Amino acid sequence: MSSKETLGFQAEVKQLLRLMVHSLYGNKEIFLRELVSNASDACDKARFEQVAQGLILEGDPNFRTDVRYDAAARSITVSDNGIGMSRQEVVEHIGTIARSGTREFLDRLTSDAASPQPGVQAQLIGQFGVGFYSSFIVADRVTLVTRRADATADAGVRWESAGEGEYSIETVQKDARGTEVTLHLRPGDDDLLSGSRLRTILHKYSDHLTFPIFMKKERWDSDKKAQVLTDEEEQVNKASALWTRPKADISEAEYEEFYKHVSHDFEAPLAWTHAKVEGRQEFTQLFFLPRQAPLDLWDRDRRHGVKLYVRRVFIMDSAEELLPAYLRFVRGIIDSSDLPLNVSREILQQSSDVAQIRNASTKRVIALLEDLAEKQPEKYRTFWTEFGRVIKEGVVEDPSNRDRLAKLLRFTSTKADGATPSASLADYVGRLKTGQDAIYYLTADGLPAAIGSPHLEAFRKHDVEVLLLTDRVDEWVVTHLTEFQGKPLKSAAQGSLDVSKLGAESVSAAQPAQREDFKDLLSRMQDVLKERASQVRLTDRLTDSPACLVADEHGMSRHLERLLREAGQMLPSSRPIFEVNPDHPIVQRLKRESDAALVGDWTHVLFDQALLAEGAALDDSAGFVKRLNALTLALAGEGKPRLWTPGG
């Protein structure tokens, strides 16, 4: 046996343990739920290795969990005969939290410490899934003894900690496989040293677990006037795979507790769907929608949603082949009657049977979302707030379901109340004005930038709705979703705008004389901006602003170009179209101006203002400031403007 070694917890574990007791003590019974859930998972993994990989199991072949208490020692022990852990696995799984999003999680947990909303920290901790550490809610010392099922008896591992800065670990003799966790209770938690209390908790949280949980029976001792333990044991949970039972026999509470088991979430799910598919293939689906997005939702490589079973034998976690990446928030199980027990990830990637399961499962989740959107719009609004941006990925990645996903999209709109995205494309089409032949949208870096965009002026004037798209993924969505119900999606900031289709006369059609009248000014502005703008033209878009920048009808949008450049993409240089408002006083004044320096400075200032209005950075901010200062002084009668050139 090796000598005892004392190691320090990872910094994130220390911080988590400091917050754990305070945050979760009001719901302290969850420690038992988490420990028996971990025990069940360990049995699942051992059974898989036994069936699929030929693992030879010594000792009791029947997987089980045992819960016992010792009133004299003031301890509670949860043990299983599952897969167990090696020394290295103990260090990796208990001494560290090797997960993306850990720092963000702890920052949020700390910032919510003083939140007046009850349960905020508990929700975050549960969302992160750190079940073992819940032991320290009720224990001031925890001892874990474990041995992997494929190891010898002298390869047992003993781990112990008081939940502070460090833990001890040593190699010990352990005759049986599996893991035993002993909690030495804090003062004041003696109410847990009761068989009836522990049974109540187990019935509440663990009836759905597949493997049996056993406790010692008790009898009344008239001499001691107390319940005493006997040698006889009894099973305290139903131990049947919940998803195999008829839906009519499963209560809402049982579904919710099963969700908490598979997700390690402390909150109940938002919704779920349970179905058995029969035909050429037979499989059961049980999928849940969480109420809150996990902190690592945007880590597309972190997949931990759906567990795969074959004939009730657990096969693997995070089976990404069973659902597409844009449904990575879904939790639950798929149990196939047809896949081989030794199925590997390589087989999953190549199997036509798995492709059929994936297709059916994707449609099942989409149907759940459709039902939620139609019948429970408030719940769907909650879902969209948490997961809407991920659903948008599906519009890009899943052409076969694009039309159904398009109906689920929600946007902020110039006709919608508030900042919460609530307008659907179907809503928009239902509000189309007579003669309007397109769905108009505007992409921007945020809602304030979108609402303040000069590109909306003509639409506001003619009371035409515009969808405001402020998520980065929106640019890719509209690239792939080009029409909805026969109506093309058209950018309000791209190409020419024919306001006659908005219920008004266009400049080009109704005012050719005005266009001719501004021909000279447009030519002079084009000479000034020959390195910056591909064209200078009169606008139909503006009513209040003097100028704006527009992308070519068939080119890349200005917003997308900016996003790609910010991401480090090397793009060929491009020059936008510069549109000026012939009705604006500045433009009218410039039309009459003969001083080339004044026209040049004003032209550059208007161009730079248009850049700022769309959220872009200026290439020459110093030049913009100097020009603006010179023009301001000239307007005040304090100087004469001159044409500014960089470095001049």
C-alpha positions as CSV (number, residue, x, y, z in Angstrom):
1,M,0.0,0.0,0.0
2,S,1.3,3.5,-0.8
3,S,1.7,6.2,1.9
4,K,-0.9,8.8,2.3
5,E,-0.5,11.8,0.1
6,T,-2.1,15.3,0.7
7,L,-3.0,17.3,-2.3
8,G,-4.6,20.7,-2.8
9,F,-7.9,21.2,-4.6
10,Q,-8.0,23.0,-7.9
11,A,-8.8,26.7,-7.2
12,E,-12.2,26.4,-8.7
13,V,-13.1,23.5,-6.4
14,K,-12.1,25.5,-3.4
15,Q,-14.3,28.4,-4.4
16,L,-17.2,26.1,-5.2
17,L,-17.0,24.4,-1.8
18,R,-16.9,27.7,0.0
19,L,-20.2,28.6,-1.7
20,M,-21.9,25.2,-1.5
21,V,-23.1,25.0,2.0
22,H,-24.5,28.5,2.2
23,S,-26.3,28.2,-1.2
24,L,-27.9,24.8,-0.9
25,Y,-28.4,24.2,2.8
26,G,-32.1,25.1,2.5
27,N,-32.4,22.0,0.3
28,K,-29.9,19.8,2.0
29,E,-31.6,16.5,1.2
30,I,-30.4,16.8,-2.4
31,F,-27.0,15.3,-1.3
32,L,-28.7,11.9,-1.2
33,R,-30.2,12.3,-4.6
34,E,-26.9,13.2,-6.1
35,L,-25.0,10.4,-4.5
36,V,-27.4,7.6,-5.4
37,S,-27.6,9.1,-9.0
38,N,-23.8,8.8,-9.2
39,A,-24.0,5.3,-7.9
40,S,-26.6,4.3,-10.6
41,D,-24.4,5.8,-13.3
42,A,-21.5,3.8,-12.0
43,C,-23.6,0.6,-12.3
44,D,-24.7,1.6,-15.8
45,K,-21.0,1.9,-16.9
46,A,-20.0,-1.4,-15.3
47,R,-22.9,-3.2,-17.0
48,F,-21.9,-1.7,-20.3
49,E,-18.3,-2.8,-20.0
50,Q,-19.5,-6.3,-19.0
51,V,-21.8,-6.7,-21.9
52,A,-20.1,-4.9,-24.7
53,Q,-16.4,-5.2,-23.8
54,G,-16.3,-8.6,-21.9
55,L,-15.4,-7.2,-18.5
56,I,-15.3,-10.0,-16.0
57,L,-17.0,-9.0,-12.8
58,E,-16.0,-10.7,-9.5
59,G,-18.4,-10.9,-6.6
60,D,-22.1,-10.0,-6.7
61,P,-23.3,-10.0,-10.4
62,N,-26.4,-8.0,-9.6
63,F,-25.8,-4.3,-9.6
64,R,-27.1,-2.4,-6.6
65,T,-26.8,0.6,-4.3
66,D,-26.8,0.4,-0.5
67,V,-27.7,3.3,1.8
68,R,-27.1,2.9,5.5
69,Y,-26.6,5.1,8.6
70,D,-24.9,4.9,11.9
71,A,-26.5,7.0,14.6
72,A,-23.7,6.4,17.1
73,A,-21.0,7.5,14.6
74,R,-23.3,10.2,13.1
75,S,-22.5,9.0,9.6
76,I,-24.4,8.1,6.4
77,T,-22.9,5.8,3.8
78,V,-23.8,5.3,0.1
79,S,-22.1,2.4,-1.7
80,D,-22.5,0.7,-5.0
81,N,-20.9,-2.2,-6.9
82,G,-20.5,-0.3,-10.1
83,I,-17.4,0.5,-12.2
84,G,-15.4,2.2,-9.5
85,M,-12.4,4.5,-10.0
86,S,-8.6,4.3,-10.2
87,R,-6.4,6.6,-8.3
88,Q,-5.9,8.9,-11.3
89,E,-9.6,9.0,-11.9
90,V,-10.3,10.0,-8.3
91,V,-7.8,12.9,-8.7
92,E,-9.3,13.9,-12.1
93,H,-13.0,13.6,-11.2
94,I,-13.0,14.9,-7.6
95,G,-9.9,17.0,-7.2
96,T,-10.6,19.1,-10.3
97,I,-13.4,20.5,-12.4
98,A,-12.0,20.1,-15.9
99,R,-14.9,21.8,-17.7
100,S,-15.2,24.8,-20.0
101,G,-17.1,27.6,-18.6
102,T,-15.9,27.0,-15.0
103,R,-14.7,30.5,-14.4
104,E,-17.8,32.1,-15.8
105,F,-19.9,29.8,-13.7
106,L,-18.1,30.7,-10.5
107,D,-18.2,34.4,-11.3
108,R,-21.9,34.2,-11.8
109,L,-22.3,32.2,-8.6
110,T,-20.3,34.8,-6.6
111,S,-22.2,37.7,-8.1
112,D,-25.5,36.1,-7.2
113,A,-24.5,35.4,-3.6
114,A,-26.5,38.4,-2.4
115,S,-29.4,37.9,-4.8
116,P,-32.8,38.4,-3.1
117,Q,-34.3,35.8,-5.4
118,P,-34.3,32.5,-3.6
119,G,-32.6,29.5,-5.2
120,V,-30.5,31.5,-7.7
121,Q,-27.3,29.9,-6.6
122,A,-28.8,26.5,-6.2
123,Q,-30.0,26.7,-9.8
124,L,-26.6,27.6,-11.0
125,I,-24.9,24.9,-9.0
126,G,-27.3,22.3,-10.2
127,Q,-27.0,23.6,-13.8
128,F,-23.3,23.0,-13.6
129,G,-23.7,19.5,-12.4
130,V,-21.4,19.1,-9.4
131,G,-23.3,16.4,-7.6
132,F,-20.5,14.8,-5.5
133,Y,-19.7,18.2,-3.8
134,S,-23.2,18.4,-2.5
135,S,-22.0,16.0,0.2
136,F,-20.5,19.0,2.0
137,I,-23.9,20.5,2.5
138,V,-24.4,18.1,5.4
139,A,-21.0,16.7,6.1
140,D,-17.9,18.3,7.6
141,R,-15.8,15.4,6.5
142,V,-16.3,13.0,3.6
143,T,-14.5,9.7,3.1
144,L,-14.5,7.9,-0.3
145,V,-13.2,4.3,-0.8
146,T,-13.2,3.0,-4.4
147,R,-11.8,0.3,-6.6
148,R,-12.2,-0.1,-10.4
149,A,-14.0,-3.3,-11.4
150,D,-11.0,-4.4,-13.5
151,A,-8.4,-3.8,-10.8
152,T,-7.1,-6.1,-8.0
153,A,-8.1,-5.9,-4.4
154,D,-4.9,-4.1,-3.5
155,A,-5.6,-1.3,-5.9
156,G,-8.3,0.3,-3.8
157,V,-8.2,4.1,-3.3
158,R,-9.1,6.0,-0.1
159,W,-9.9,9.7,-0.5
160,E,-10.8,12.0,2.4
161,S,-11.5,15.8,2.8
162,A,-13.0,18.2,5.2
163,G,-14.1,20.3,2.2
164,E,-11.6,23.0,2.7
165,G,-8.4,23.5,0.8
166,E,-7.0,20.0,0.5
167,Y,-7.7,16.3,0.5
168,S,-5.7,13.1,1.3
169,I,-5.4,10.1,-1.0
170,E,-3.8,6.7,-0.5
171,T,-3.9,3.2,-2.0
172,V,-5.7,0.7,0.2
173,Q,-7.1,-2.8,0.2
174,K,-10.7,-3.1,-1.0
175,D,-12.1,-6.5,-1.6
176,A,-15.1,-5.6,-3.7
177,R,-15.5,-3.4,-6.8
178,G,-17.3,-0.1,-6.7
179,T,-17.4,3.0,-4.5
180,E,-18.4,3.8,-1.0
181,V,-19.0,7.4,0.2
182,T,-19.3,8.0,3.9
183,L,-20.5,11.4,5.2
184,H,-19.6,12.5,8.7
185,L,-22.5,14.8,9.5
186,R,-22.2,18.4,10.6
187,P,-23.7,19.3,14.0
188,G,-27.4,20.0,13.8
189,D,-28.1,17.5,11.0
190,D,-29.0,14.5,13.2
191,D,-32.5,14.5,11.7
192,L,-30.9,12.6,8.7
193,L,-29.9,9.7,11.0
194,S,-33.3,8.1,10.5
195,G,-34.4,5.2,8.3
196,S,-37.8,6.7,7.7
197,R,-36.3,10.1,6.8
198,L,-33.8,8.6,4.3
199,R,-36.5,6.4,2.8
200,T,-38.7,9.4,2.3
201,I,-35.9,11.2,0.4
202,L,-35.2,8.1,-1.7
203,H,-38.8,7.6,-2.6
204,K,-39.0,11.3,-3.6
205,Y,-36.0,11.4,-5.8
206,S,-34.9,7.9,-6.8
207,D,-37.8,5.7,-7.7
208,H,-36.9,6.1,-11.4
209,L,-33.4,4.8,-11.1
210,T,-32.8,1.5,-13.0
211,F,-30.9,-0.3,-10.3
212,P,-32.3,-1.3,-6.8
213,I,-31.4,0.7,-3.7
214,F,-31.3,-1.3,-0.5
215,M,-31.5,-0.3,3.2
216,K,-31.6,-2.3,6.4
217,K,-35.0,-2.8,7.9
218,E,-35.8,-1.4,11.3
219,R,-37.8,-2.6,14.2
220,W,-39.1,-1.0,17.4
221,D,-37.0,-1.8,20.5
222,S,-39.3,-1.4,23.5
223,D,-36.4,-1.5,25.9
224,K,-34.5,1.3,24.1
225,K,-37.8,2.9,23.1
226,A,-36.3,3.5,19.6
227,Q,-36.0,2.1,16.1
228,V,-33.1,-0.3,15.8
229,L,-31.5,-1.7,12.6
230,T,-31.9,-5.4,11.8
231,D,-29.9,-7.7,9.5
232,E,-32.7,-8.0,7.0
233,E,-32.6,-5.6,4.0
234,E,-35.3,-4.2,1.8
235,Q,-35.5,-2.5,-1.6
236,V,-36.7,1.0,-1.3
237,N,-37.1,2.1,-4.9
238,K,-39.1,0.7,-7.9
239,A,-35.9,0.1,-9.9
240,S,-37.6,0.0,-13.3
241,A,-36.4,1.9,-16.4
242,L,-38.9,4.8,-16.4
243,W,-39.0,5.2,-20.1
244,T,-40.2,1.6,-20.6
245,R,-43.3,2.2,-18.6
246,P,-46.6,3.3,-20.2
247,K,-46.8,7.1,-20.3
248,A,-50.2,7.0,-18.5
249,D,-48.5,5.3,-15.5
250,I,-45.8,7.9,-15.1
251,S,-46.6,11.0,-13.0
252,E,-45.4,14.5,-13.8
253,A,-43.2,14.4,-10.6
254,E,-41.5,11.2,-11.8
255,Y,-40.7,12.7,-15.2
256,E,-39.3,15.7,-13.5
257,E,-37.1,13.7,-11.1
258,F,-35.9,11.5,-14.0
259,Y,-34.9,14.7,-15.8
260,K,-32.9,15.9,-12.8
261,H,-31.1,12.5,-12.8
262,V,-30.1,12.6,-16.4
263,S,-29.3,16.3,-16.5
264,H,-28.0,17.0,-12.9
265,D,-30.2,20.1,-13.0
266,F,-31.9,21.2,-9.8
267,E,-34.8,22.8,-11.7
268,A,-37.8,21.0,-13.3
269,P,-37.7,20.8,-17.1
270,L,-39.6,23.3,-19.2
271,A,-41.2,20.5,-21.3
272,W,-40.7,16.9,-22.4
273,T,-41.8,14.4,-25.0
274,H,-41.9,10.6,-24.6
275,A,-42.6,8.2,-27.5
276,K,-42.0,4.7,-28.6
277,V,-41.2,4.3,-32.3
278,E,-42.1,1.0,-34.0
279,G,-41.6,-0.2,-37.5
280,R,-38.5,-1.3,-39.3
281,Q,-36.7,-0.2,-36.2
282,E,-37.9,0.0,-32.6
283,F,-36.6,2.6,-30.2
284,T,-37.9,4.8,-27.3
285,Q,-37.3,8.5,-27.1
286,L,-37.6,10.6,-23.9
287,F,-36.4,14.2,-24.4
288,F,-36.5,17.2,-22.1
289,L,-36.1,20.9,-22.6
290,P,-34.2,22.6,-19.8
291,R,-35.5,25.9,-18.4
292,Q,-32.0,27.5,-18.4
293,A,-29.2,27.3,-20.9
294,P,-26.0,25.7,-19.5
295,L,-23.0,27.9,-19.2
296,D,-21.1,25.9,-21.9
297,L,-23.9,26.0,-24.4
298,W,-21.6,27.8,-26.9
299,D,-18.9,25.1,-26.6
300,R,-20.1,23.0,-29.6
301,D,-17.5,20.3,-28.7
302,R,-19.0,19.9,-25.2
303,R,-21.9,17.4,-25.9
304,H,-23.6,15.9,-22.9
305,G,-27.3,15.8,-23.7
306,V,-28.7,12.4,-24.7
307,K,-27.7,9.1,-23.3
308,L,-27.8,6.0,-25.5
309,Y,-29.2,2.7,-24.2
310,V,-29.5,-0.6,-26.1
311,R,-32.2,-2.8,-24.7
312,R,-32.0,-0.9,-21.4
313,V,-28.2,-1.3,-21.2
314,F,-26.4,2.0,-20.9
315,I,-24.0,2.4,-23.8
316,M,-22.7,6.0,-23.7
317,D,-23.2,9.6,-22.7
318,S,-23.0,12.4,-25.1
319,A,-24.0,10.4,-28.2
320,E,-23.7,13.4,-30.6
321,E,-24.7,11.2,-33.6
322,L,-28.2,10.9,-32.2
323,L,-29.1,14.7,-32.5
324,P,-27.6,17.5,-34.5
325,A,-25.3,20.1,-32.8
326,Y,-28.0,22.8,-32.8
327,L,-30.1,20.6,-30.5
328,R,-27.3,20.1,-28.0
329,F,-29.3,21.6,-25.2
330,V,-31.8,18.6,-25.3
331,R,-31.5,16.2,-22.4
332,G,-32.8,12.6,-22.2
333,I,-32.4,9.1,-23.4
334,I,-32.8,7.0,-26.6
335,D,-33.2,3.2,-26.0
336,S,-32.8,1.1,-29.2
337,S,-33.9,-2.5,-29.5
338,D,-31.9,-3.1,-32.7
339,L,-28.4,-1.6,-32.3
340,P,-25.6,-4.0,-31.2
341,L,-24.5,-3.8,-27.5
342,N,-20.9,-3.3,-28.6
343,V,-21.8,-0.3,-30.7
344,S,-18.9,2.2,-30.9
345,R,-18.8,5.9,-31.9
346,E,-17.3,4.8,-35.2
347,I,-20.3,2.5,-35.8
348,L,-22.7,5.2,-34.8
349,Q,-21.2,7.5,-37.4
350,Q,-21.6,5.0,-40.2
351,S,-24.8,3.2,-39.4
352,S,-27.9,3.8,-41.5
353,D,-30.0,2.7,-38.5
354,V,-28.5,5.5,-36.4
355,A,-29.2,8.0,-39.2
356,Q,-32.8,7.0,-39.1
357,I,-32.9,7.4,-35.3
358,R,-31.3,10.8,-35.6
359,N,-33.7,11.9,-38.2
360,A,-36.7,10.7,-36.2
361,S,-35.3,12.2,-33.0
362,T,-34.7,15.6,-34.6
363,K,-38.3,15.7,-35.9
364,R,-39.6,14.7,-32.5
365,V,-37.8,17.6,-30.8
366,I,-38.9,20.1,-33.5
367,A,-42.5,18.8,-33.0
368,L,-42.2,19.5,-29.3
369,L,-41.1,23.0,-30.0
370,E,-43.9,23.6,-32.5
371,D,-46.4,22.4,-29.9
372,L,-45.0,24.6,-27.3
373,A,-45.0,27.6,-29.6
374,E,-48.6,27.0,-30.6
375,K,-50.2,26.0,-27.3
376,Q,-48.0,27.5,-24.6
377,P,-46.5,30.7,-26.0
378,E,-45.3,31.9,-22.6
379,K,-43.2,28.8,-22.1
380,Y,-41.9,29.1,-25.7
381,R,-40.9,32.7,-25.0
382,T,-38.8,31.3,-22.1
383,F,-37.3,28.7,-24.3
384,W,-36.5,31.2,-27.0
385,T,-34.8,33.6,-24.6
386,E,-32.5,30.7,-23.5
387,F,-31.9,28.7,-26.7
388,G,-33.1,30.8,-29.7
389,R,-29.7,31.5,-31.0
390,V,-28.9,27.8,-31.1
391,I,-32.1,27.1,-33.1
392,K,-30.9,29.6,-35.6
393,E,-27.8,27.4,-36.2
394,G,-30.2,24.8,-37.5
395,V,-31.5,27.0,-40.2
396,V,-28.0,27.1,-41.6
397,E,-27.0,23.5,-40.9
398,D,-30.2,21.5,-41.4
399,P,-31.7,22.1,-44.9
400,S,-34.2,19.2,-44.6
401,N,-35.9,20.9,-41.6
402,R,-35.2,24.5,-42.6
403,D,-38.9,25.4,-43.3
404,R,-40.1,24.0,-39.9
405,L,-37.3,25.8,-38.1
406,A,-38.1,29.0,-39.9
407,K,-41.5,29.0,-38.3
408,L,-40.0,28.7,-34.9
409,L,-37.7,31.8,-35.2
410,R,-38.5,34.9,-33.2
411,F,-37.2,38.4,-33.8
412,T,-37.4,41.9,-32.4
413,S,-39.3,44.1,-34.8
414,T,-40.2,47.7,-35.3
415,K,-43.8,46.6,-34.7
416,A,-43.2,44.5,-31.6
417,D,-43.4,45.7,-28.1
418,G,-40.2,45.7,-26.0
419,A,-36.8,44.2,-26.6
420,T,-37.8,40.5,-26.2
421,P,-37.8,38.8,-29.6
422,S,-41.5,37.8,-30.1
423,A,-42.3,38.4,-33.8
424,S,-42.4,35.3,-36.0
425,L,-42.0,35.3,-39.8
426,A,-45.7,34.2,-40.0
427,D,-46.7,37.2,-37.9
428,Y,-44.8,39.5,-40.2
429,V,-46.4,38.0,-43.4
430,G,-49.8,38.4,-41.7
431,R,-49.0,42.2,-41.3
432,L,-47.8,42.8,-44.8
433,K,-49.0,46.1,-46.3
434,T,-50.9,46.0,-49.6
435,G,-48.4,46.0,-52.4
436,Q,-45.5,45.0,-50.2
437,D,-43.7,42.1,-51.7
438,A,-40.8,41.4,-49.4
439,I,-39.9,40.7,-45.7
440,Y,-37.5,43.5,-44.7
441,Y,-34.8,43.0,-42.1
442,L,-31.9,45.0,-40.7
443,T,-28.8,43.4,-39.1
444,A,-26.9,45.3,-36.5
445,D,-24.5,44.9,-33.6
446,G,-27.2,45.5,-31.0
447,L,-30.8,46.6,-30.5
448,P,-29.9,50.3,-29.9
449,A,-27.8,50.4,-33.1
450,A,-30.6,48.8,-35.0
451,I,-33.3,51.1,-33.7
452,G,-31.2,54.1,-34.4
453,S,-30.2,53.1,-37.9
454,P,-30.9,55.7,-40.6
455,H,-31.8,52.8,-42.9
456,L,-35.2,52.6,-41.1
457,E,-36.3,56.1,-41.8
458,A,-38.2,55.5,-45.0
459,F,-39.8,52.3,-43.5
460,R,-41.0,54.3,-40.5
461,K,-42.4,57.0,-42.7
462,H,-44.4,54.5,-44.7
463,D,-45.3,52.4,-41.7
464,V,-43.5,49.3,-43.0
465,E,-42.3,46.7,-40.5
466,V,-38.7,45.7,-40.3
467,L,-37.2,42.8,-38.4
468,L,-34.2,43.8,-36.2
469,L,-31.6,41.1,-36.3
470,T,-28.9,41.6,-33.6
471,D,-27.4,38.1,-33.1
472,R,-24.2,37.4,-34.9
473,V,-25.6,34.2,-36.3
474,D,-28.4,36.2,-38.0
475,E,-26.2,37.1,-40.9
476,W,-25.7,33.5,-41.7
477,V,-29.4,32.7,-41.2
478,V,-30.6,35.3,-43.8
479,T,-27.9,34.0,-46.2
480,H,-29.5,30.5,-46.1
481,L,-33.2,31.5,-45.4
482,T,-33.8,33.6,-48.5
483,E,-37.7,33.4,-48.5
484,F,-40.6,32.5,-46.3
485,Q,-44.1,31.6,-47.6
486,G,-43.1,32.9,-51.1
487,K,-41.9,36.3,-49.8
488,P,-38.2,37.0,-50.2
489,L,-36.2,38.3,-47.3
490,K,-34.6,41.6,-48.2
491,S,-32.1,43.7,-46.3
492,A,-33.1,47.3,-45.5
493,A,-29.4,48.3,-45.9
494,Q,-28.6,46.6,-49.1
495,G,-29.3,47.3,-52.8
496,S,-31.7,50.0,-54.1
497,L,-35.0,50.6,-52.3
498,D,-38.1,51.1,-54.4
499,V,-40.4,53.0,-52.0
500,S,-43.3,52.6,-54.5
501,K,-43.6,49.1,-53.1
502,L,-44.0,50.6,-49.7
503,G,-47.0,52.7,-50.8
504,A,-45.1,55.8,-52.0
505,E,-43.5,57.3,-55.1
506,S,-39.8,56.7,-55.6
507,V,-37.2,59.4,-56.3
508,S,-36.0,57.6,-59.5
509,A,-39.5,57.3,-60.9
510,A,-41.2,60.5,-59.7
511,Q,-38.4,63.1,-59.6
512,P,-36.1,62.9,-62.6
513,A,-35.7,66.7,-62.6
514,Q,-34.4,66.6,-59.0
515,R,-31.9,63.8,-59.9
516,E,-30.6,66.0,-62.8
517,D,-30.5,69.0,-60.4
518,F,-28.1,67.1,-58.1
519,K,-26.0,65.6,-60.8
520,D,-23.1,68.0,-60.4
521,L,-23.0,67.6,-56.6
522,L,-23.0,63.8,-56.9
523,S,-20.2,64.0,-59.4
524,R,-18.1,66.2,-57.1
525,M,-18.8,63.9,-54.1
526,Q,-17.7,60.9,-56.2
527,D,-14.4,62.6,-57.0
528,V,-13.8,63.2,-53.3
529,L,-14.8,59.6,-52.3
530,K,-13.3,57.8,-55.3
531,E,-11.1,55.7,-52.9
532,R,-13.9,55.1,-50.4
533,A,-17.2,54.7,-52.3
534,S,-18.1,52.7,-55.4
535,Q,-21.0,55.1,-56.2
536,V,-22.7,58.2,-54.9
537,R,-26.4,58.4,-55.5
538,L,-29.6,60.0,-54.2
539,T,-31.5,57.9,-51.7
540,D,-35.0,56.7,-51.2
541,R,-34.2,55.5,-47.7
542,L,-33.7,58.6,-45.7
543,T,-36.1,61.2,-44.3
544,D,-34.0,62.7,-41.5
545,S,-30.4,61.8,-41.9
546,P,-28.2,63.4,-44.6
547,A,-26.5,60.2,-45.8
548,C,-26.0,56.5,-45.3
549,L,-23.9,53.6,-46.6
550,V,-25.5,50.8,-48.6
551,A,-24.1,47.4,-49.8
552,D,-24.5,46.2,-53.3
553,E,-27.7,44.2,-53.9
554,H,-25.8,41.0,-54.6
555,G,-22.7,41.6,-52.5
556,M,-21.8,40.9,-48.9
557,S,-23.7,42.9,-46.4
558,R,-21.8,45.7,-44.6
559,H,-22.5,44.1,-41.2
560,L,-21.3,40.6,-42.3
561,E,-18.2,42.0,-43.8
562,R,-17.4,43.8,-40.5
563,L,-18.0,40.6,-38.5
564,L,-15.7,38.6,-40.7
565,R,-12.9,41.2,-40.5
566,E,-13.3,41.3,-36.7
567,A,-12.9,37.6,-36.7
568,G,-9.6,37.9,-38.6
569,Q,-10.8,36.9,-42.0
570,M,-8.8,38.4,-44.9
571,L,-11.3,39.9,-47.3
572,P,-10.8,41.8,-50.6
573,S,-11.2,45.5,-50.2
574,S,-14.7,46.8,-50.9
575,R,-16.3,50.2,-51.3
576,P,-19.9,50.8,-50.3
577,I,-22.5,52.8,-52.1
578,F,-22.9,56.3,-50.6
579,E,-26.5,57.5,-50.6
580,V,-27.3,61.2,-49.9
581,N,-30.7,62.7,-48.9
582,P,-31.6,65.5,-51.4
583,D,-34.1,66.9,-48.9
584,H,-31.6,67.4,-46.1
585,P,-30.5,71.0,-45.5
586,I,-26.8,70.1,-45.5
587,V,-27.0,68.4,-48.8
588,Q,-29.1,71.2,-50.3
589,R,-26.5,73.7,-49.0
590,L,-23.6,71.7,-50.5
591,K,-25.4,71.6,-53.9
592,R,-25.1,75.4,-54.0
593,E,-21.5,75.5,-52.7
594,S,-18.7,76.3,-55.1
595,D,-15.8,76.0,-52.6
596,A,-14.1,72.6,-53.3
597,A,-12.5,72.5,-49.9
598,L,-15.8,73.0,-48.1
599,V,-17.6,70.3,-50.3
600,G,-14.6,67.9,-49.7
601,D,-14.6,68.3,-46.0
602,W,-18.4,68.0,-45.7
603,T,-18.4,64.9,-47.9
604,H,-15.8,63.1,-45.8
605,V,-17.6,64.1,-42.6
606,L,-20.9,62.8,-43.9
607,F,-19.3,59.6,-45.0
608,D,-17.6,59.1,-41.6
609,Q,-20.9,59.9,-39.8
610,A,-22.6,57.2,-41.9
611,L,-19.9,54.7,-40.9
612,L,-20.4,55.6,-37.2
613,A,-24.2,55.2,-37.6
614,E,-23.8,51.6,-38.7
615,G,-21.4,50.8,-35.8
616,A,-18.2,50.7,-37.8
617,A,-14.9,52.1,-36.7
618,L,-13.3,55.0,-38.6
619,D,-10.0,54.3,-40.4
620,D,-8.9,57.9,-39.7
621,S,-10.6,59.1,-36.6
622,A,-8.1,61.9,-36.1
623,G,-8.9,63.2,-39.6
624,F,-12.6,63.1,-38.9
625,V,-12.2,65.1,-35.7
626,K,-10.0,67.8,-37.4
627,R,-12.4,68.2,-40.3
628,L,-15.3,68.4,-37.9
629,N,-13.5,71.0,-35.8
630,A,-12.6,73.1,-38.9
631,L,-16.2,73.0,-40.1
632,T,-17.5,74.0,-36.7
633,L,-15.1,76.9,-36.5
634,A,-16.1,78.0,-40.0
635,L,-19.8,77.9,-39.1
636,A,-19.0,80.0,-36.1
637,G,-17.2,82.5,-38.3
638,E,-13.8,81.8,-36.8
639,G,-12.0,80.3,-39.7
640,K,-12.0,79.0,-43.3
641,P,-12.2,75.3,-43.9
642,R,-9.7,73.6,-46.1
643,L,-9.7,70.1,-47.7
644,W,-8.3,67.7,-45.1
645,T,-6.1,64.9,-46.2
646,P,-4.5,62.3,-43.9
647,G,-1.2,63.6,-42.6
648,G,-2.1,67.1,-43.8
